[in-house]
Amino acid sequence: MTAYLLECLGISLRALHVIAAIAWIGESFYFVMLDRALKPAAQTNDAVAGELWSVHGGGFYHKQKYRVAPAHMPADLHWSKWKAYTTWLSGFALFCLTYLASPSIHLIDPAVAALSELTAVLLALAFPLLAWLGYDLLCRLAGFRERLLGTAVGGFVLGLCYAATHLFAGRAAFLLVGAAIGTIMAANVFFVIIPGQKRMVAAMARGKTPDPLPGLRGRQRSVHNTYLTLPVVFAMLSIHYAAATVHAQSWLVLALFMLAGALIRQFFVLWHGGGRAWGLLAAGFAVLLATFAWLAPPLTASGAATPAVSAVPATTAVLPILAQRCAACHSAHPSLMASAPNGVRFDEAAQVERHAALIHRQVVSLRIMPPGNLTGITEPERDVIARWYAGRAPSLP
């Protein structure tokens, strides 16, 4: 029952995390669009930086942005913060429930780094924190020299990719880079954007003209957040793409995925201001296609020799291997989790044969199962599975 309740908690946190992230990203994208699409005000008003008329849902809307602040503080002021905080908190809780609760399964790959469970957990907790401290230091040192800062942050993210993929198991490494960038984004809101806005509001409440510097800093971090959004999404989604997470140069693969996201995001940012930089959109998709081509497995020659029938192991020879190396997860009653991932079970010969292609891909081609080789599958055992699959291949759909 405990395992079942943990599984219910996990899906609930995942749903909350996704819903909050959609709300946060949607609101962030909207305000970036608004800021980029502003036009000069029709009526001369030195306090107004720009305005935008729009129509949506059968209604007309008139939005204005002030250069610093309005003359009088409105009684009801909308704050954009809880969506960001909810996204980070639910993501952290989900990460603790899954990855940190089972570090030997999810965080550690001895082929990458021989970490103890305690070391892996401490490094995983420190990684997002150190990422925020490093990023914030770069922002403070570079100030408003945007090109210098942009180059420095890009190099910093590349360093995060390299460090994570040389410390943690493949999927965990990609996830932690996404979590580190997500932490930077949420911390920008919590430590820079909202405090700056509060100082401006407090100054107005005292009857003083707000200092524009906090607003400029907040806008800078908000712009950073919008460019980091799609790279985070690409990093999170790529954990489900095994060809990327197990690649020998996985840090570069992850960096290319995030570069594609940044290029595509820049296309839309420019679009909001009236630009049509189709070259950026094409470049983003070109980076993706080139990365996919790089990751593609080599084509097998059509004339490749087929193992002799006598050398092909039967399914009964594969069953004991799977029972010893895979049943801890893929069985009717797994010992490492509440239920078999994706409902894939290897208890019976019919189940194993039905998933023959999946078994071969995960165990032989990609070598990502068992995770971090937790159960110690041997090379001769992988060879048995390879020969078993090769003998079955002509009959597979």
C-alpha positions as CSV (number, residue, x, y, z in Angstrom):
1,M,0.0,0.0,0.0
2,T,2.9,2.4,0.8
3,A,4.3,1.9,-2.7
4,Y,0.9,2.6,-4.2
5,L,0.4,5.8,-2.2
6,L,3.9,7.0,-3.3
7,E,3.0,6.3,-6.9
8,C,-0.3,8.3,-6.4
9,L,1.8,11.1,-4.9
10,G,4.2,11.0,-7.8
11,I,1.6,11.4,-10.5
12,S,-0.1,14.2,-8.5
13,L,3.1,16.1,-8.2
14,R,3.9,15.5,-11.8
15,A,0.5,16.9,-12.8
16,L,0.9,19.9,-10.5
17,H,4.4,20.6,-11.9
18,V,3.3,20.5,-15.5
19,I,0.2,22.6,-14.9
20,A,2.1,25.3,-13.0
21,A,4.9,25.3,-15.6
22,I,2.4,25.8,-18.4
23,A,0.8,28.7,-16.5
24,W,4.2,30.3,-15.7
25,I,5.6,29.9,-19.2
26,G,2.3,31.1,-20.7
27,E,2.3,34.3,-18.6
28,S,6.0,34.9,-19.1
29,F,5.6,34.6,-22.9
30,Y,2.6,36.9,-22.8
31,F,4.4,39.7,-21.1
32,V,7.5,39.3,-23.3
33,M,5.1,39.6,-26.3
34,L,3.5,42.6,-24.8
35,D,6.8,44.3,-24.1
36,R,8.1,43.7,-27.6
37,A,4.9,44.7,-29.4
38,L,4.3,48.0,-27.7
39,K,3.7,51.0,-30.0
40,P,4.0,54.7,-29.2
41,A,1.0,56.0,-27.3
42,A,-1.6,57.7,-29.4
43,Q,-1.9,60.5,-26.8
44,T,1.3,62.3,-25.7
45,N,2.2,61.1,-22.2
46,D,5.8,61.2,-21.1
47,A,5.1,58.7,-18.3
48,V,3.9,56.0,-20.8
49,A,6.5,54.1,-22.7
50,G,4.1,52.4,-25.1
51,E,0.7,50.9,-25.6
52,L,-0.9,48.0,-27.3
53,W,-4.5,47.4,-28.6
54,S,-5.6,43.9,-29.1
55,V,-8.7,41.8,-29.5
56,H,-9.3,38.4,-28.0
57,G,-12.3,36.3,-27.1
58,G,-14.7,38.9,-28.5
59,G,-13.4,41.8,-26.5
60,F,-11.0,44.7,-27.0
61,Y,-8.1,45.3,-24.7
62,H,-5.9,48.4,-24.2
63,K,-2.6,47.9,-22.4
64,Q,-0.1,50.5,-21.4
65,K,3.4,50.3,-20.0
66,Y,4.9,53.1,-17.9
67,R,8.5,54.1,-18.2
68,V,8.9,53.8,-14.4
69,A,5.6,53.8,-12.6
70,P,2.1,55.5,-12.7
71,A,1.5,58.7,-10.8
72,H,-0.7,56.9,-8.3
73,M,-0.5,53.3,-7.2
74,P,-3.7,51.3,-8.1
75,A,-5.5,49.6,-5.3
76,D,-5.4,46.2,-7.0
77,L,-2.0,45.2,-8.5
78,H,-1.4,41.8,-10.1
79,W,1.9,40.1,-9.2
80,S,3.4,37.3,-11.3
81,K,5.2,35.0,-8.9
82,W,3.2,32.1,-7.5
83,K,3.2,30.2,-10.8
84,A,7.0,30.3,-10.8
85,Y,7.3,29.2,-7.1
86,T,4.8,26.4,-7.5
87,T,6.6,25.1,-10.6
88,W,9.9,25.0,-8.7
89,L,8.5,23.6,-5.5
90,S,6.5,20.8,-7.2
91,G,9.5,19.9,-9.4
92,F,11.8,19.7,-6.4
93,A,9.4,17.6,-4.5
94,L,9.0,15.2,-7.5
95,F,12.8,15.0,-7.9
96,C,13.2,14.1,-4.2
97,L,10.4,11.5,-4.5
98,T,11.9,9.7,-7.5
99,Y,15.6,10.4,-8.1
100,L,16.8,11.2,-4.6
101,A,14.8,8.4,-3.0
102,S,16.5,5.9,-5.3
103,P,19.9,7.2,-6.1
104,S,21.4,3.9,-7.0
105,I,18.8,3.4,-9.7
106,H,18.4,7.0,-11.1
107,L,21.5,9.0,-10.2
108,I,24.5,6.7,-10.3
109,D,26.1,5.1,-13.3
110,P,29.5,3.5,-12.3
111,A,30.6,3.8,-16.0
112,V,30.2,7.6,-15.6
113,A,31.4,8.2,-12.0
114,A,31.7,5.7,-9.1
115,L,29.7,7.8,-6.6
116,S,28.3,6.6,-3.3
117,E,24.6,7.1,-2.7
118,L,25.2,9.9,-0.2
119,T,27.7,11.6,-2.5
120,A,25.3,11.4,-5.4
121,V,22.4,12.9,-3.4
122,L,24.5,15.7,-2.0
123,L,25.9,16.6,-5.5
124,A,22.4,16.5,-7.0
125,L,21.2,18.9,-4.3
126,A,24.2,21.2,-4.7
127,F,24.0,21.3,-8.5
128,P,21.1,23.7,-8.9
129,L,22.2,25.8,-6.0
130,L,25.7,26.2,-7.4
131,A,24.2,26.9,-10.9
132,W,22.2,29.8,-9.4
133,L,25.2,31.2,-7.5
134,G,27.4,31.1,-10.6
135,Y,24.8,32.6,-12.9
136,D,24.0,35.4,-10.4
137,L,27.7,36.2,-10.0
138,L,28.1,36.5,-13.8
139,C,25.1,38.9,-13.9
140,R,26.6,41.1,-11.1
141,L,30.0,41.2,-12.7
142,A,28.8,41.9,-16.3
143,G,26.1,44.4,-15.3
144,F,24.2,45.6,-18.3
145,R,26.9,44.7,-20.9
146,E,24.4,42.4,-22.5
147,R,26.6,40.8,-25.2
148,L,29.3,40.0,-22.7
149,L,26.8,38.6,-20.3
150,G,25.0,36.6,-22.9
151,T,28.2,35.0,-24.0
152,A,29.2,34.3,-20.4
153,V,25.8,32.7,-19.6
154,G,26.0,30.6,-22.7
155,G,29.4,29.3,-21.8
156,F,28.2,28.7,-18.2
157,V,25.3,26.5,-19.4
158,L,27.7,24.6,-21.6
159,G,29.8,24.0,-18.5
160,L,26.7,22.7,-16.7
161,C,26.0,20.2,-19.4
162,Y,29.6,18.9,-19.3
163,A,29.7,18.7,-15.5
164,A,26.3,16.9,-15.1
165,T,27.0,14.3,-17.8
166,H,30.4,13.5,-16.2
167,L,28.9,13.0,-12.7
168,F,25.4,11.5,-13.1
169,A,23.6,8.8,-15.0
170,G,22.4,9.9,-18.5
171,R,18.8,10.7,-17.8
172,A,19.6,12.2,-14.4
173,A,22.3,14.4,-16.0
174,F,19.9,15.9,-18.5
175,L,17.2,16.3,-15.9
176,L,19.6,18.1,-13.5
177,V,20.7,20.5,-16.2
178,G,17.1,21.3,-16.8
179,A,16.5,21.6,-13.0
180,A,19.5,23.9,-12.6
181,I,18.3,26.3,-15.3
182,G,14.8,26.1,-13.9
183,T,16.2,27.0,-10.5
184,I,18.0,30.0,-12.1
185,M,14.7,31.1,-13.6
186,A,12.7,30.7,-10.3
187,A,15.5,32.4,-8.3
188,N,15.4,35.3,-10.7
189,V,11.8,35.8,-9.8
190,F,12.3,35.3,-6.1
191,F,15.5,37.2,-5.5
192,V,15.6,39.9,-8.2
193,I,12.4,40.6,-10.0
194,I,9.8,40.5,-7.2
195,P,12.1,42.3,-4.6
196,G,12.8,45.0,-7.1
197,Q,9.1,45.5,-7.8
198,K,8.4,45.6,-4.1
199,R,11.0,48.4,-3.6
200,M,9.4,50.4,-6.4
201,V,5.9,49.9,-4.9
202,A,7.2,50.8,-1.4
203,A,8.8,54.0,-2.8
204,M,5.5,55.0,-4.4
205,A,3.7,54.3,-1.1
206,R,6.0,56.8,0.6
207,G,5.2,59.4,-2.1
208,K,8.6,59.1,-3.7
209,T,9.6,58.5,-7.3
210,P,10.8,54.9,-7.6
211,D,14.4,54.2,-8.5
212,P,14.3,52.8,-12.1
213,L,17.4,50.5,-11.5
214,P,15.5,47.6,-9.8
215,G,13.1,47.7,-12.7
216,L,15.9,47.5,-15.2
217,R,17.5,44.6,-13.4
218,G,14.2,42.8,-13.2
219,R,13.6,43.3,-16.9
220,Q,17.1,41.9,-17.6
221,R,16.4,38.8,-15.6
222,S,13.0,38.4,-17.2
223,V,14.5,38.5,-20.6
224,H,17.0,35.9,-19.5
225,N,14.1,33.7,-18.3
226,T,12.3,33.9,-21.6
227,Y,15.4,32.7,-23.5
228,L,16.0,29.9,-21.0
229,T,12.5,28.6,-21.2
230,L,12.7,26.5,-24.3
231,P,16.2,25.1,-23.5
232,V,14.7,23.9,-20.2
233,V,11.8,22.3,-22.0
234,F,14.2,20.6,-24.5
235,A,16.4,19.4,-21.6
236,M,13.4,17.9,-19.7
237,L,11.9,16.2,-22.8
238,S,15.2,14.8,-23.9
239,I,15.4,12.5,-20.9
240,H,12.9,10.3,-22.7
241,Y,15.2,10.1,-25.8
242,A,17.7,7.4,-24.8
243,A,19.9,7.8,-27.9
244,A,20.8,11.3,-26.5
245,T,21.3,10.4,-22.9
246,V,23.6,7.4,-23.6
247,H,25.7,9.1,-26.3
248,A,29.5,9.3,-25.6
249,Q,29.3,13.1,-26.1
250,S,25.9,13.5,-24.4
251,W,26.9,16.9,-22.9
252,L,27.3,18.3,-26.4
253,V,24.0,16.6,-27.5
254,L,22.2,18.3,-24.7
255,A,23.8,21.7,-25.5
256,L,22.8,21.4,-29.1
257,F,19.2,20.6,-28.1
258,M,19.1,23.7,-25.9
259,L,20.8,25.8,-28.6
260,A,18.0,24.8,-30.9
261,G,15.4,25.9,-28.3
262,A,17.1,29.3,-27.8
263,L,17.2,29.9,-31.6
264,I,13.5,29.1,-32.0
265,R,12.6,31.2,-29.0
266,Q,14.5,34.2,-30.5
267,F,12.5,33.8,-33.6
268,F,9.3,34.3,-31.7
269,V,10.7,37.2,-29.6
270,L,11.6,39.0,-32.8
271,W,8.2,38.1,-34.3
272,H,6.4,40.0,-31.5
273,G,8.3,43.1,-32.4
274,G,7.4,42.8,-36.1
275,G,10.5,41.0,-37.2
276,R,10.3,37.9,-39.5
277,A,13.7,36.2,-38.9
278,W,12.9,33.0,-40.7
279,G,16.6,32.2,-40.8
280,L,16.6,31.8,-37.0
281,L,13.7,29.4,-37.2
282,A,15.4,27.4,-40.0
283,A,18.7,27.4,-38.0
284,G,16.9,26.0,-34.9
285,F,15.4,23.2,-36.9
286,A,18.6,22.6,-38.7
287,V,20.5,22.1,-35.4
288,L,17.8,19.6,-34.3
289,L,18.0,17.7,-37.6
290,A,21.8,17.7,-37.6
291,T,21.7,16.4,-34.0
292,F,19.3,13.6,-34.8
293,A,21.4,12.6,-37.8
294,W,24.5,12.5,-35.6
295,L,22.7,10.3,-33.1
296,A,21.3,7.9,-35.7
297,P,22.7,4.3,-35.4
298,P,24.7,3.1,-38.3
299,L,22.8,1.3,-41.0
300,T,23.2,-2.5,-41.0
301,A,24.3,-3.9,-44.3
302,S,21.6,-5.8,-46.0
303,G,24.0,-8.7,-46.7
304,A,25.0,-9.1,-43.1
305,A,25.4,-12.7,-42.0
306,T,22.6,-14.2,-40.1
307,P,23.6,-16.4,-37.1
308,A,23.3,-20.1,-37.7
309,V,20.0,-21.5,-36.4
310,S,21.9,-23.8,-34.0
311,A,23.7,-20.7,-32.5
312,V,20.4,-18.8,-31.8
313,P,19.4,-19.1,-28.1
314,A,15.8,-19.9,-27.4
315,T,13.5,-17.6,-25.4
316,T,13.9,-20.0,-22.5
317,A,17.6,-19.1,-22.4
318,V,16.8,-15.4,-22.2
319,L,14.1,-15.8,-19.4
320,P,16.6,-16.5,-16.6
321,I,18.7,-13.5,-17.5
322,L,15.8,-11.2,-17.5
323,A,14.5,-12.7,-14.2
324,Q,17.8,-12.0,-12.6
325,R,18.7,-8.7,-14.2
326,C,15.4,-7.0,-15.0
327,A,12.6,-8.5,-12.9
328,A,13.3,-6.1,-10.0
329,C,11.4,-3.5,-12.2
330,H,9.8,-5.4,-15.0
331,S,7.5,-8.0,-13.3
332,A,4.1,-8.3,-11.9
333,H,5.5,-7.7,-8.4
334,P,8.6,-5.6,-8.8
335,S,10.8,-5.0,-5.8
336,L,12.3,-1.6,-6.7
337,M,9.1,0.3,-7.6
338,A,5.3,0.1,-7.2
339,S,4.6,-1.2,-10.7
340,A,6.4,-2.2,-13.9
341,P,7.4,0.9,-16.0
342,N,5.0,1.4,-18.8
343,G,3.4,-2.0,-17.9
344,V,6.3,-3.9,-19.5
345,R,6.7,-7.3,-17.8
346,F,9.1,-10.2,-18.4
347,D,7.5,-12.9,-16.3
348,E,6.4,-15.1,-19.2
349,A,7.9,-16.1,-22.5
350,A,5.0,-14.5,-24.5
351,Q,5.7,-11.2,-22.8
352,V,9.4,-11.4,-23.5
353,E,8.8,-12.2,-27.2
354,R,6.3,-9.4,-27.5
355,H,8.9,-6.9,-26.3
356,A,11.9,-8.5,-28.1
357,A,12.7,-5.3,-30.1
358,L,12.5,-3.1,-27.0
359,I,14.7,-5.5,-25.0
360,H,17.3,-5.6,-27.7
361,R,17.3,-1.8,-28.1
362,Q,17.6,-1.0,-24.4
363,V,19.9,-3.8,-23.3
364,V,22.2,-4.3,-26.4
365,S,22.0,-1.3,-28.8
366,L,21.7,1.5,-26.3
367,R,23.0,-0.4,-23.2
368,I,20.9,1.8,-20.9
369,M,19.3,-1.1,-19.1
370,P,19.6,-2.1,-16.4
371,P,20.0,1.6,-15.2
372,G,23.6,2.1,-14.3
373,N,23.9,-1.7,-14.6
374,L,22.6,-1.9,-11.1
375,T,21.9,-5.6,-11.3
376,G,25.3,-6.4,-12.9
377,I,24.3,-7.8,-16.3
378,T,27.4,-9.3,-18.0
379,E,28.7,-9.0,-21.5
380,P,28.1,-12.7,-22.2
381,E,24.4,-12.2,-21.1
382,R,24.1,-9.2,-23.4
383,D,25.5,-11.4,-26.2
384,V,22.9,-14.0,-25.5
385,I,20.1,-11.4,-25.9
386,A,21.8,-10.1,-29.1
387,R,22.0,-13.5,-30.7
388,W,18.4,-14.4,-29.6
389,Y,17.1,-11.2,-31.1
390,A,19.1,-11.6,-34.3
391,G,17.7,-15.1,-34.8
392,R,14.2,-13.7,-34.3
393,A,14.6,-10.6,-36.4
394,P,13.4,-11.9,-39.7
395,S,10.1,-12.9,-38.1
396,L,9.6,-9.6,-36.3
397,P,7.1,-7.0,-37.6
